[in-house]
Amino acid sequence: MTGAENMMDPFNIGLYAIEVGLVGAVIYAMAVLPALFKPMV
């Protein structure tokens, strides 16, 4: 199975979506949480 065929596999697409979501959540948290906590400190 080639890489292109592997990417089209539904299970791998699900894993890829989860990874992208996690990375996005981490970046979002790094960007937003300091701004939320500044008023408290």
Beta strands, then each sheet from edge to edge (+ up, - down):
end
